[in-house]
Amino acid sequence: MSFLSDSEWLCLNDLVLSINSIDNDREFRSTILKKLRFLIPYESAAFFLSDLSKDLVSTPQEWKTRVFLDPLGIDVPAGMLERYTEEYWQQDMIVAHRNLTRSTVLRESDQLSPGDIESSYMKDYLGGRHVVNVSFFNDEGFLGSLNLNRKKEEGDFTDREVQILELVEPHLTNRLSKWRVRADRSSSEVVFAHDYDVSAREIDVCRCVLSGMDNAAIAEELCISTGTVKKHLENIFRKTRVNSRVGLMALLQQYTALKQ
């Protein structure tokens, strides 16, 4: 007997269709997370990509120090994605306890020791939430990561829900691999990042500036504070040697393929 009902198989087929048909990156990730919710209820979710301004990594140690590009969240409190990428990423128990080199679905509770449960990452950042993670790799290295989070009182993710993610994972890995091939070092975004030594998060801010957003709109789009936006802009101005948004936009427009 199948472990999914007929309606669940229809949802899964629709999800796979979306994986293979949506071309816009943020729409793709947002749609995948929203459709997964019909199959696996969760409180919040996040979908990260590897930093395209750096070469792919292949070793577990390099992966631990990975900087993520453009994190996208569903129902994630403001500032939490920023805190994860800047402060808590290297404390993630899944990273600390698994030498991942291939796409893998991991339920965090399966990896935790009693000491891990009392860590600042688990208590202060996650607040005791249950987490299931899908980490995506191809032969060249790390592609990205998807996390689903659930409140403690809602119960841990079940074996059945892990199986659903294991069915979805190969389709997502294949799609992310194709995108990675397209995002080679000749792309204008990567060239810009290399030329001016800007970080992945600063690239996010540059995209927003190029689309005409003010600081408040950038803060909302990236789930960060306006103070953090101002700090990023100051760093970008310093690195690019421009002193205004107009000057920055003129510079960015020279890199015509910079994604918006």
N, C-alpha and C positions, 0 to 999 in steps of 0.2 A: 504493500500500500504506500502511495506517495505521502510524504510528510507535509505536503502543501495541498490546500483545497483548490478546486477549480478556479475560484475567484482570485486566490493568491497567485496561481500560475499566470493568470491574465495580467495581474499587477506586475509580476516579475518580467513577463514578456514585454510589457509596455516600458518598463524601466530599461531593459536591454535595447529596445528600439531607440529610446532617448539617448542612451550612451553612444549609439552609432549614427545619430542624425543631427545632433545639436552642434553647431560650429563655434558659437561664441563661448569663450572660456567661462566667464562668470555665470552666464545663463546655464551652461552645462552643469557646473558644480551645484548651483542652487537647485536646479531641477532634480538632479540625482538625490540630493539630501531630502528634498520634499517628498519625492516618490518612495524613497526608502521608509519614510515614516508610516506609510500605509501598511508596510509589512513588518516593521520593527518599531514600535512606539518608543520615543525618546523625549527627554526634556530639552536638550540642546544638541547641536552638532557642529562640526567644523571640518572643512576640506582645505588642506594645504597643498601647495605645489613646491617642488624644489626650486632653489634660487637659480633662475636662468642666466644670471650674470656671472655665474661660476661654472666651471666644468663639473660634470657629473662625478659623484663620489661612488666608490665601490666597496670600501672597507667599513666594518662596523664602527671603528673609532672615528673615521671621518664623518659617518652618518650622525654620530652623537653630537657633533659640533655643527651640524647643518643649519644654515639660516634659511627659513622658509620665505617664499615669495607670495604676496597677495593673499593672506588667509581669508577665507570666506566662512561666515558662521550663520547658523539658523538659531534664533532665540538665545544667542550668547550675550550675557550682560556686557555693557560698554566697557571697554578696556581690557577684558579678559584675554582676548586673542593677542593683544599687544604684550600683556604680561607673560603669556606663555612663550612667545617667540623671543622675548628679551631676557626673561628671568627664569622661567620654570622648565624650559625645554630639556635641559640636560638632567633635570631631576625626574623626568618622566620614567616611571618604574618599568614600562615596557622596553624603553631604550636601555635602561641600566641592566636589565636581566636577560635580554635576548640579543644574540649576535645575528641580526637579521641581514641576509644577503639576497633574499628572494621575497616576492609578494607573499604576505602572511596575514591571516586574521587572528588576532589575539584578544582574549578576554582578560582584562587587567587583573581580576581577582585570582586567576589561575597562576599569576606570576608573583604575587605579593607574599612577603614574609611578614610575621608580626611586627617587626621593626619598620617595614615599609609603610604599614597602615598608620603608624604614628608619625610619619614624616611630615614636614611642612608642606610638601607638594600635595599629599593626600588630604591633610587636615585643613590647611589654610587656603590652598588654591582650589582643590576639587570639593572640599567640604564633605568628604565621605561619599561622593557620588560613585556610581558604578560606571565603568568605561569599557567599551569595546573598540578596538583599533584595527584598521586595515592599512598596512604599509605596502606601497607599490614600488617594485623594482623591475628593471629589465636587465639584459646582459651587461649593460654599461654602468648601471648603478641605481641610485635612489631617485624615484620620480615624484613622490608625494605621499600624503597620509590623510586618512579619513577617520574621524573620531565621532562616536555616538556616546552621549552621556545620559545617565538616568539617576534620579534622586534615590537615596538609600532606601526610603520607604516604598519605592515603586518596585523594588526587587531587581536582582542582577539579570543580565542578559542570559537567555537560556541557550542550551545546546542547539536547539532548533533555530534560534535566531542567528547563532554563529554559522550554522550550515547555510542559511540564506545568504549571508555575506560571502561565504566561500563559493557560492554559485555565481555571485555578481562579480567577484574580484577579478577573474580572468578577462572579462569584458572591459572592465575599467583599466586594468594594466595595459591591455592592447591599445586602448584609445590614448592613454597618456603617453605610451611609447611613441605612437605616431606623431603626437603633438611635439614630443621632445625632439624628434628628428627634424621637424620643421623649424624648431627654435635653435638653429645652429649659431655659430659664432659670427656669421655674416649679418645677422639681423641688426637693425639699427639700434634697438634697445640695448642689446648686449654691447655693441660698439660704444654707445654713450656711457654705459656703466663702466666699461673698461677705461675709456678716455679720461673720465673724471673721478674714478674711484668712488662712485656712489653706491650705497647699499641697496638691498632689495626694497626696504621700506621707503627709502628716498625715491626710488623709481616709482613706487605707488603714488607718492605725493606728486611727482612730476607729471604722471598721467592725469591726475586730478587738476593740476594747474593748467595743463594743456587743454583740458576740456572746459576751462573757464570757471571752475569752482572757487569760491572764497574759502577762508580758513574754517568757518563754521561748517560749510558743506563738506569740506575734506575730512574734518573730524568725524562727522556723522557717517560718511562713506567708509572710512577706515576703522571706525569704532575706537577712536583715540581722542584725547582732550585737545582743545584748541592750543593749549600751551605746548603740547607735544608737536603739533603741526608747526607752530612757530619755530620750535627748536630744529625740526627737520629742514625747514626752509632756510634758516640761518646757515646750517651745515651745507646745504646745496649751493647757496649763494657763495659761500666761502670756497667751496671746491671748484665751482665753475667760473669764479671771478666775475660774477654779475652782481649788481646791487639793487635789482628790482624785479618784480614779477614780469614786467614787460620785456626786460632783458632776458629773463629765463625762458619765456615763451618763444622769443625770437631764436634763441639757441636751440630749444627743443624742436622747433619747426624745421631746423636744418637736418634733423634726424627723422626723415619723413615717415619711416615705418614704425615709429614709437607708438605702441598700442594705446588706444584710449578706452 
